[in-house]
């Protein structure tokens, strides 16, 4: 809350093992550690809302036994974050604190407006990787983020706590509201973290800060569907800048949601078609023994029990969203026949109906 004192300066003071309480009592000592006159002056001024913030934090801590706040000096402070140039000075958490010690984190990020196939891929990759010992780290946004958390939670009864949500608000605020139930489940079966003080609402500038923590925590970041200008690509760039691995799932050349992943692959991200591709890149981080068989990788499931006409339609649809009019041209089938087949495939879960009168084959 102190003006002109941010995480980079605080890490610098931490590196010099500065006693912050003593420094606040004698702020001009800050000159010895490279602080400016303005920064030293700020250290000697109590922020106007400081007492209220402390009281609010103490009350929040008392209301839940799985809640905590830690500083850079805390023995539990995540080592992955300490490697960053600007680790959070304070880290608020609620959930299973033991996950702080697990270095096998994999970030999974993507668009808030995914295709049905993208949602399914995020869920499958996450579940498979969690079963293989990875901790799934994401930002609890709508779309790919939420599907990644859901995939991890689906196997948590077998693996134990296995997902971390890093959010861009205070932990007493749920954003987006649609994820209220998801946040409650992650608090019980995983861990939710924030660097923002309680009462901090969503602001555009907070989400790039949140994204740097996803990249910094994780040994690698997987992007599943992203437009060319998106926060997911910013997260991937941050991961690259920190020397972390970046993975991307390719998609249709016609889908807007795939263009960001294709751009990453052109820039050197590893193309992955299954969760096993990631496991093969990071074998030393597979740390848990699982008790159930891993689900099929995202590209390995095949529809079963389909009639010949239904299978033929799926083969010609491809995986990109398409319209009924386009299917008439591609298949040569009559509209009533196509409508019947699409309806049956939709009921069977092989096709989903999308906005704008489009249909998509999902595997």
N, C-alpha and C positions, 0 to 999 in steps of 0.2 A: 504493500500500500504506500510505500515511500517513493515520492517523486524522484526520477532520474536514477533509481537503483533497480536494475533488472536482473534477469537470470545470468547473463554473462558476467556482470560485476560480482554477483554473489558467488558464482563458481570460482572466480579469481580470488575472492576473500577466503573461500573454503580451502582453496589450494594452499594458501599461505597460513592455514590453520588460525585464522583471526578469530578472537573471541568477540562475537558480534555485540553481546551485551556491554562489554567494556568499551567497544568502539562507539556505541551509541552514547555512552556516558562522556567519552572524549572524542568527538567526531573529527577533530582536526588531525588525529592520528591517521586518518584515511589518506593523507598526502603520502605517507610512507608506502602505501600499497597502490599508488597510481590513481587515486581518486581526484576528481577536479574540485575546485572550490564550491561549485554548485552542488555536487554530490555530497560533499562533507556537510554543507549547510543543511541539506535535506535530511541527513542522518540525525541532525540535532533537533529536528522538528517532529513532534508527534502528529501523525495523520489525524484529521478531525474525526473520522469515523472508526478509529482504531478500537476503542473500548467496546463499542457496539458490535464490531466484527468478532472480537474475542468472546464476548458473551454469547453471541449467536452460535459460534463454533462449539463452545463448551456445552451448550444446551443440546446441540445436534449430536455430539459425541455421547452424551448421557442417554440419548433415546434409542440407541442401538448398539448391541455388544460387538457387532462386526465392523464398526466404524473406526477410522483412525485418521490421524494427520501426521505426516512425517516431514523432516527437513533433510538437507544434504548430509547432516551429521549423523542421521539415524543409521544404525547398523543394518536395518532392513532395506535401506534405499537401493532401488534396482541398479545393479552394476552397469547394465546396458545403457541406462539413461545417463549415468555419471560419465560415460565416454563422450557424451555430446558436449558441444561448446556452450550450450545454453540450457542445461537441465532445469526443471522447475525447482524454484526455491522451496516451495511447499507442494506436497502431494496429498490430496484428500482421497480416501479410499473407503469402500464399503464392500464387504464380501470376504472371500478366503485369502487372507494375507499371505499364506504360504506360496501363492502363485508369484509373489514378488521375487522369489528366489529362482524361478524357472526361466532359464535362458533360451529354452527351445520355443520361442515365440515366432509365429508366422503371421504377418499382417495380410488380411484379405480385404480389399477395397474395390469399389466399383460405382457405377451410376446409381442414382436414386430412381431412375426410370428404366429398369431393365426389361428385357424380353422374358417370356416365360422360361425359355431355355437358360438364360443367364441366371435366373433365380434357382433353377434346378441344379445347375452346375455349381453355384456357390454353396448350396446346401450339401451336395455330394462331396465336393473337394474338402469342405470343412470337416464333415463327419469322418471321412477317410483319414485325413491328416491328424485329427484329434485321436483317432484310434491308434495311430502309429506313434503317438507320443508328443505331438506338437500342441502348443497352446495357441489357440486362434485369437488374434488381436484385431479389433476393428473399432469403428467409431459410432456404432449404434444408430447410424442414419437409416432412413428408409431405403428399400431396395436391396442391393447386394450386401451391404453391411449387415442388415437385419437377418438376411438369409444365411450369412456365414455364422452369425451367433446361433441361430436356430439349429444349424447343422451340427455345431459342436454340442449344444445342449441335448440334442437327440441321442447322443451316445455318452453323455455325462454319467448315467447310472453305471456304466461299465468302466469308464476311465477315471472317474472322479472329476473335480473341478478342472475345466479345460478351456475357458474362454475369458478374455479380458476386454471390456469395453472402455475406451478412453473417450470422454465426452468433452464438449465445448461449452458447458455451462457449469454452474455450481451443482453439487450433488444433491441439493434439495430441490432441484428443478429438473423435470423430465422434458427433454426435447429430442424429437418431436413427440407430442402428446400421444400419438398413435402407438408409440413404443413403451407406454407405461407398464403394461404387463410384461414385456420383454425385459425391461430394466429390473423389475422385481425378481424375475427368474434368474437373471445374471447375478444379482446381489446374493441370492441364495445358493447358486450352483457355480459361480465364477467370481469375478472381481470387476468392480466399476471404479475408475480412476478419473480424477480431474486435477488440473493445476489452478483452477479458478475458484475464488472465494465463494462461500455459500451466498446465495441470493443473486449470483451473477447470471443474468439471462442470456439467451442466444444473441450473438452479434457476429456480423460477417467476418470481422477480423479475427475472431476466436478460432475459426475452423482450420485455417492454415497452421495455427499454433498446435491445435489438437492433432493435425495430420503429421507434424514433425515428431510428435511423441509416438505415434503408431510406427512410423519409419524407424525411429531411434530404438524403440523397445525390441523390434523384430529383427531376427537374423536374415529375413528375406520378406519381400512384399509381393503378393500375387494380385494382379489386376484382372478382374473378370468384368468385361464390358465397361467402356468409358468413352465418352465423346472426346474430340480432339482438344477441347478447352474445358477441363474439369479438375476438381480437387484431387481426384484419384491420380491423375498424371503428375500433379504437384507432389503428392505423397511419394510416387515412384521416383521422381527426380531427387527428392530429399533422401530417399533410401540410397540412391546411387551416390550422391554426394558424401554420404556417411560410410561408403564402402560396403553396403549391404547388397545382397542379391535381389534382382527384380525378375519376376516371372509374369508372363501374360498369356491369356487364353485367346487364340485367334477365333474369328467368327466370319460371318458372311461379308463379302466385299461390298454388299449393298446396304448393310445395316449401319446406321449412324452410331449405334452403341459399340460397334467393333472397331471403329476408325482409330480411337485412342490406343487400343491394344496393338493394332497393326503398326502404328507410329512407334510405340515402345519397342516392338520386335525389330523394326528397321534400325533403331538406335542401339540395339545390342541386348535387349531383354531376352531372357530365355523363353522360347516358345514351349508351352506345356499343353499336352493333350489329356493328361491324366494326373491324378495325385501322385502316382508312382514316379513321374518325371521329377517332381520336387523332392520326394524322399531320396531318389538316387543322387540328387545334387547335395543333399544335406544329411548323409547317413549318420554322421557323428552326433546329430541332435535327436535321434530317435531314442527316447529315454524310457518310455513306459512299456510294460508288458500288458498286452491287451487280452481280454477274455472272450472276445467275440470276433467273428470273421469280419474283415473290412468289407464295406459295400463295393459294388463294381465301380470302377473309375467312370468319370463323366462321359466318356466316349465309348464305353464298353457294353452298355445295355442294349438289348435288342428286343423289339416287340415280339411277343409270342401269342399264339392263338388267333392270329389275324386271318381273315379270308383273303383269297388271292387278289380281289379287286381293291381291298383296303390296303394291302401291302404294296400293290402297284402304285396306288395314289401316294402313299408315304414316300416311296422311292423317288417319285417325280417332284414331290414338294420341295425337297431339300430341307435345310434347317432355318432359312431366312423367312421372315413373315411375308406372306403373299396374299393376294386377293382372289376372290372367287372368279373374277373375270380372267385373271392371269392363268388360273388353273384350267379354265375351259380351253384356253389357247394351248397350254402345255400338254394336257392329257387328251384333248379331243372328246371328252365326255360331255354329256348333256348336263345342263344346270340341275335338274331335279335329281339326277343320279349322283352328282357331286355333293349336293346338299345332304342327301341321305348318308353317303359314306362319311362325310365330314362330321355329321351328327353322331354317328356310331363311334367314330374315332375319338370324338370329344368325350363321349361318355366313358370310353375305355382309358382315357388319360393320355392318349398319344398325340392329340391335337388340342390346342387352346385357341379360343376366340379372343382376338385382340381389338383394341380401339381402331376405328377407321375401317371396319369391315374386313380386317385381315385375319388370317389363320396362320398358326405356326406349329410345325412338327417338333415335339419335344421328346428327348430320349432319356 
